[in-house]
Amino acid sequence: MRRVPFTAAILLLILTSVAFAVPGIPNRFHGTVNFIDGPAPDGSVIEAKIDGVSIAMATTTGGKYGHIPNILDINDLNNNLAGKTISFFVNGIDTGETATFTNGKASELNLAVNDYINKNLKVNQQVTNSLSGNTGGSTSNKPCTSTWYCSDWSSCSSNVQTRNCVDINHCTTSTSKPVLSQDCAKPVVSEEKSTSSKAPETTNKGLEQPNRLTGRFLSVTLNNVGAVAVILLIVAITWHIRKKKLRNNATYRQYS
C-alpha cells in the first residue's frame, strides 16, 4: 500500500521533466508601422526584445509587419517566456509599445515611431552621396550591397544558440549572410587551454639537456669502470698462472 504514493510521485516527476523539455508554442505579432510623417518605408526593421535581449526580427512591407513572408514569431524554445514583457523597436528606435508573451496567440499590435521618415532618408542619402562622390541620379546599375541586421544570440537549447538576421537592402544574393546558429561551446576556452598546455613543453625542453649530460657522464663512467675491471682480471689471471708455475718448479726441484 505504501508503494502507490511513491510510484505516483515518480510518474509526476517524469511528466514534469518531459513538459519542461518541450518547447513552447510561439507568440505571433502583426500590425502597422507609422512614423510621424507617414507609414514606415519597406525594409524597416522590427525588433522584439525581452529583458533587453533581442529575440525576433522582421521587416516591413507596405507599412505593415508580421505578414507572409515577413512574419514575426517569438519562439519559446525553453518554454519559459509565458507572462514576460516584450518591447518593440523600429530601426533601433524604442516605440514604447509592449505586450505580454502568450503561447499560441496571434496578436495585433500597431507600432508608432516618434520620428520623421524624410529626415532619416535625407541624412542617409547625404552620407551615401558623400561616400560615393555622387550628387544624385539613378543608381539602378550599381550592384546591391547587403546590409545585415542581426539579433543577439539566443540562450542555449540542445547545446545550440540561434539568432535572426535580415538584409535591410533586400539584395537578391545572400553570399555574405551571417551565421545563424552556433555551438554553445566557446572557442576562446579551447584556445586558452592549448596556449597553457604549450608552457610545460618549453620547460621540459630546458630540462632535457641536463638529463642527457648526466646520462652521457654515467655511460662514460661505467665504460671506464668496465675497462679497469677487465685489466685487473687479466692481471689476476696472469699472476695466478705465474704463481702456479713457480709452485710447480719448486716442487720439481725438491724431488729432484
Secondary structure as the mmCIF struct_conf table of DSSP 4:
data_model
#
loop_
_struct_conf.conf_type_id
_struct_conf.id
_struct_conf.beg_label_comp_id
_struct_conf.beg_label_asym_id
_struct_conf.beg_label_seq_id
_struct_conf.end_label_comp_id
_struct_conf.end_label_asym_id
_struct_conf.end_label_seq_id
TURN_TY1_P TURN_TY1_P1 ARG A 2 ARG A 2
HELX_RH_AL_P HELX_RH_AL_P1 ARG A 3 ALA A 21
BEND BEND1 VAL A 22 VAL A 22
HELX_LH_PP_P HELX_LH_PP_P1 PRO A 23 PRO A 23
STRN STRN1 GLY A 24 PHE A 35
TURN_TY1_P TURN_TY1_P2 ILE A 36 ASP A 37
STRN STRN2 GLY A 38 PRO A 39
HELX_LH_PP_P HELX_LH_PP_P2 ALA A 40 PRO A 41
TURN_TY1_P TURN_TY1_P3 ASP A 42 GLY A 43
HELX_LH_PP_P HELX_LH_PP_P3 SER A 44 SER A 44
STRN STRN3 VAL A 45 ILE A 50
TURN_TY1_P TURN_TY1_P4 ASP A 51 GLY A 52
STRN STRN4 VAL A 53 THR A 59
STRN STRN5 THR A 61 THR A 61
TURN_TY1_P TURN_TY1_P5 GLY A 62 GLY A 63
STRN STRN6 LYS A 64 TYR A 65
BEND BEND2 GLY A 66 HIS A 67
TURN_TY1_P TURN_TY1_P6 ILE A 68 PRO A 69
BEND BEND3 ASN A 70 ASN A 70
STRN STRN7 LEU A 72 ASP A 76
TURN_TY1_P TURN_TY1_P7 LEU A 77 ASN A 78
BEND BEND4 ASN A 79 ASN A 79
TURN_TY1_P TURN_TY1_P8 ALA A 82 GLY A 83
STRN STRN8 THR A 85 VAL A 90
TURN_TY1_P TURN_TY1_P9 ASN A 91 GLY A 92
STRN STRN9 ILE A 93 THR A 100
TURN_TY1_P TURN_TY1_P10 ASN A 103 GLY A 104
STRN STRN10 ALA A 106 GLU A 108
STRN STRN11 LEU A 111 ALA A 112
BEND BEND5 ASN A 114 ASP A 115
HELX_RH_AL_P HELX_RH_AL_P2 ILE A 117 SER A 132
TURN_TY1_P TURN_TY1_P11 GLY A 133 GLY A 133
BEND BEND6 GLY A 136 GLY A 136
TURN_TY1_P TURN_TY1_P12 SER A 140 ASN A 141
BEND BEND7 LYS A 142 LYS A 142
HELX_LH_PP_P HELX_LH_PP_P4 PRO A 143 CYS A 144
STRN STRN12 TRP A 148 CYS A 150
HELX_LH_PP_P HELX_LH_PP_P5 SER A 151 CYS A 156
STRN STRN13 SER A 157 SER A 157
TURN_TY1_P TURN_TY1_P13 SER A 158 ASN A 159
STRN STRN14 VAL A 160 THR A 162
STRN STRN15 CYS A 165 ASP A 167
TURN_TY1_P TURN_TY1_P14 ILE A 168 ASN A 169
BEND BEND8 THR A 172 THR A 172
TURN_TY1_P TURN_TY1_P15 THR A 175 SER A 176
HELX_LH_PP_P HELX_LH_PP_P6 LYS A 177 VAL A 179
STRN STRN16 SER A 181 ASP A 183
BEND BEND9 CYS A 184 ALA A 185
HELX_RH_AL_P HELX_RH_AL_P3 PRO A 187 TYR A 255
#
